[in-house]
Amino acid sequence: MWSRLPFGDALRAGLGSPSSSRRLSSSPRSRVWRVRLPEARVVVKQIVAGSDADERYAREVAALGLAGRAETPVVPALLATDPGERVLVLEHLDHRRPASDWIVGYATALARLHATARPEDVGTLPRWRGPDQADIDSFLGLAAALEVPVPPGVPSELDDLVSRLGDAPGHALLHGDPCPGNDLHTAAGIRFIDFEQASLGNGLMELAYLRIGFPTCWCATSPAAPLLERAENAYRAQWRTATGSAPHGDLTDACAGWLLRGDALVPRADRESTDHLAQIPLRDWKWGTATARRRLVHRLGAVSHMTAHHASLHALSTLSNHMRHQMLLRWPRLKPLPATRP
């Protein structure tokens, strides 16, 4: 198989000729090999498929360059690139089974990753985009489909939430899809891979993954409250160590934003093969599968709890609680999300 490897003359001149290779599993939009070179094993990744392939390649290269600044490594080293073939050659790392409290180390590494971007890096990657009016309309449509009355204050709360998220300060390096499977647990710590969706924005939007159930991921979990608190505190402590300041923004806003993002009820890997469904409103299908229903029930519960005493989102708390209750009445056999990753 190695003869089909996209490893051209320039890569061979710089790194040597491959002696063997093995194709690894990956998303439909990339091809990945483990390759034996004269000096070491490496990983070769080629971005393929889709009209945005060039953009995804550019994002990954740029993000790896920024992340490579970290004093404690948080990504594999980028050894070489072949832009013409959209190929990256990366350091090979051995992954081992995560510890039971893995989210604490994960959150620490995530803060290190986020902190590698600096104010002068603005423009290197696209700005993170939050929910918009279409997401608000879809969410309210879902409430109507569930026959749950919308409290009068909700529309204005959601309008204000979308504005706050759009204006949220921050230039953190956001992974874009920091899921179980995109984190390698090595003897030297956690490293992140697959930066095709990277952007710059507010780091709390990805810290929210722990509490809201990993919204872009195939694996959604709901850690126990004490472990979740340890992880979030670890993130904040590491961010302060790296930057000298506390994280900016509101974690409650971040979690409420993910509740509005109906597309995030479907793991990104699934959406890659169902792009034609992306324009269909949330109320029409995205809560229809068992997996999506479990995710939505969890997310509604988390946001209802977090916003119960939030001055700007109190009406949303009431609506979220009633929607969750209605879903559990309709689907009484829905199980909670697992506390640990598979």
N, C-alpha and C positions, 0 to 999 in steps of 0.2 A: 504493500500500500504506500510505502514511503515515496515511490516514484511519482505519485500523484500529489505529493505534498507541495504546497505553494512556497517553495524555498528556492528562490532564484539565485542568480550568480552573485549579486551584491551581498546577499545574506551569507552565502557560502564563503565569499572572500573574507568577510568579517568574522564569522563564527565557526567556519569549517563545514564540512559536508556531513549530513546526517548518515548514521549507520543503521538506524532503525526508527520506526515510528508506529504509533498506535492511535487510531481514531478514538476520541472520547465522546461521550454524550454531551449534547449542547442544545441550545434553543434552535428552532428552525432558521434563525437569521444569522447564525454563525457556524463555523466549522472549527473544531479544536482537536489538536494532536498532542500526544506526549512524544517527544523526540529525543533520541540519543545523539549528542554531538561529541566531538573528540574530548572536550573538557568537562562536560556536564550534561545532565538531562535538562531539557527546557520544555516549555509549553508554547506551541504555535497556534495562534488564533487568527482566523480570517473572517472578516465581516462580509456577509453575503446577503442577497435577497432584499427586496424592498427599494422603493424610490429614495428612501432616506439613508441608504447604506453609507454614503460618503459622510453624511452628517454624524451618524453614529460612530464611525471610525474616528472622525476628528474629535468628537467628544471624549472618546476613550483615551486617545493619545494625550489630549490636553489635561484630562483629569489625572492620569497616571503621572504626568510631569509635575503637577501641583502637589499631589499626594507624596511624591518621592522626596519632598523636602522634610518630611517628618523625622524628628530625631530618633524616635522609636518607630521602626518601619510599620506601615499599615497597609501596604500593597506589595505585590511581587515587584521586583526590579524589572523595569522595561529595558531589555538588552538591545533590541534593534527593531526597526520598522521597515516595511516596504509599502509606501503609500499607493503605488500603482496597483498593487494586488490587495490593498487594505489588509495587510498582514502585520501582526505584532508578535514579537518573540519575547517571552516572559520567563523570568526565573521560575523553576519548578519547585513547588513546596509540597511537603507531605502533610496531608490532612489527617487528624486523629479525632476520635469521638469526643464531642464536646462534654464538658463537665455538667453536672446537674444544675449548677448556678451559672450557666454559660452567659446569661444575659448581662451579668455584671461586667465581665470582661469585654463583652460585645459593646456595651454602652461606653466603656472607657475608650476602646479603640475607635468607636464612632466619633467621640469627641475629638480625639487626636486627628482623625481624618478631616473632620469639619474645620478644624483650626488651621489646617495647612494653607488655606486660601487667605489672601491679604487684600486690603482695599484696592491696591494697584492692580489686582487681577481681574477687576470688574471688566467684562467684555471678552474675557478669555473663553468663557462658556456662557450659554444662554441663561437668562434669569429664570428662576423657578416660577412656574405658573400655578396659581391656586384655583379654587372653584370659581365659577362665574354665574351669571344670571341663569344660564341654561341648567346648571346644577341645582340652583334654588327651585326653579320651576319643576324640575324632575322630582326633587325631594317632596315638594308640596303635593305633586301629583300622586306620589306614592302614598302619602297620608290619605288623600281622597280615595285611592284604590282600596285602602285598608278600612275605609269608612270611619276615620278618626278626625274629629273636628279640629281645625287649626286655630289655636288661641289668637286673638286679635294682634298681639304684639309680635308674633313670630316673623311675619314678612319683613318688618323693619329691622328686627334683630339680625336676620340673615343677610339683609342688604349691608348692614354695618359690619358684620363679620367678614363678608367677602371683601369689603373695602379695607378693613384692618389687615387681612392676610395679604392683600395685594400691595399694601404699603409697609409691610413688616420689615424692619431694618435687618440687615445681615448680608454678609458676603461669604458665608460658609461654603465649603466644597461639599455639595450634596451628592450622594452616590446615585440616587434616582431609583434604585431597586435593591436596597440593602437587606436582602432576604436570607433566611437559612438556605445554604447552598451557594450563596455569593459571599460567604464568610469562611475562610479557611482557618481552622484551629490547629496551629502548629506548636512545636515545642518552644518557639520563641515568641508566641503570642498570636493574636488574631490578625489576619490580613484579608482585605476585601478585594474582590475581583469583579469583572464585568461592569464597566462604567459607561456603557453605551447611552444611558439616559442621564448622565451627570449634568448638573447645573450649579448655579450659585444662588444662595438664598439664606433663609433663616434655618439654623440647625435644628430648632425645636420641631420642625415639620417631620424630621426623621426620628428624633427621640420619641415622638408620638407613636411610632410603630409599635413600641413595646406595650403601650396601654391600649391602643386601638385595634391590635390584632394583626400586624404586618399586612397592611392593605394591598400592596402590589404583589403579594407572594403566594406561592402555592401552599405554603405551610403557615397557617394562622394559629397562634397560641394565646393563652390567657394566663400569664404567670400569677402565682399567689401574691397577694398584696405586699407582704414583707419583702419578698424578693424583688418585686417591681420597684419598691421604694429604694432598696439598695442600689439597683441599677440606675435609676434616675439620679440619685445622689452621686453616684460614681461619675456619671456623665458631667454633671455640673462641676464637680471637684476637678475633673481633668480639664474641662474647658477653662476654668479659672486659672489652673496651673499653666496652661498653654498660652492664654491670652491676657491674663492679669485682670479680667473682669468677669462678671456674671453673665450667663446667656441672656440675650435680649429677647423679648417677646413673651407670649402667654401660651403655655402648654395646653390649657383648656381650649383656647382658640384653635390651636393646631389640630387637636383631636376633633373638634366640631367641624373643622374644615374637611377632614377625611370622611366624616359622616355624610357630608354633602356630595362627595366625589363618588357617584354611583359606579363609575367605571372601575373604581378600586375594589369593588366587591368581587371582581373577576381577576384571578391571578394573571399577571402580565404574560406569562407563558401561554395561557389559554387565549388571551386576547390576540396574540400574534396570529393565531389561526382562525380568529373570528372577528377580524377587523370590520367586516360589513355590519356587525351588530353594534359597533361603537356609537352609531347615531341614534339608536333606538332608546327612548327614554327609560329611565330606571323603573318607573312604575309598570312598564309593559313586560319586562322580562328578567332584569338582572337579579331580582330577589326570588326568581322562580325555581332555581335549583336548590337542593338541600344544602350544599356548601355555601352558596350565597346567603341563604336564609340564616344559617348559623352565624355567619360573619356579621350580618346586619343586626341580628338580635344582640350579639355581643357589643357591637358598636353603639347601638341605641342605649343599651344599659350603661356603658361606660360614660357616654356623653350626658345622659340623664343625671348620673351621680355627680359628675364633675361640675355641671352647670347649675346644680340645685341652689347654690348660694352665690351664683355669679350675677352681678348686677346687670350685665349687658346681655345675658343669655338665659334669664330665668324662664321666660315663656318657652324657649326651646327645650328646657329641661322637662317641662310638663308635657309638651308634645312628644318628645322622645320616649318618655315613660309610658304614655298611652299607646304609642305605636308598638313598642316592645310587647306590652300586655296583649294587644290585639293579635300580634303575630303568634304569641305563645298559645292563645286560644285557638287559632286556626291550625297550628301545627304543634300539638301538645307533646309530640315525641321528639321534638328538636333537642339535641344534646348540646351541652355547653362546649366551647372550644377546649381542646386539651391544654393542660397546664404546661406540658413540655413538648419539645419538637420530636418528631418521629425518629 
